[in-house]
Amino acid sequence: EITLRKQSEQKVTIEKLGALSRNPYALRDNLVMDDEEFSEQELMNFKKAGGDAYVNHNK
């Protein structure tokens, strides 16, 4: 049986999307924003939707 820790270290795949829709924090890979252009667009969408605070937990 796979442990929760081993499971959390797996990569996001299409087969895991159902589980991630129920628990988006289940895979560490789902919590990483390493595409700078995508991250910038996500933040701009957040701002356009009325968001005004962002906390960067990377470093």
Helices and strands as residue ranges (DSSP letters): H 4-8, G 14-16, H 17-22, G 28-31, H 36-48
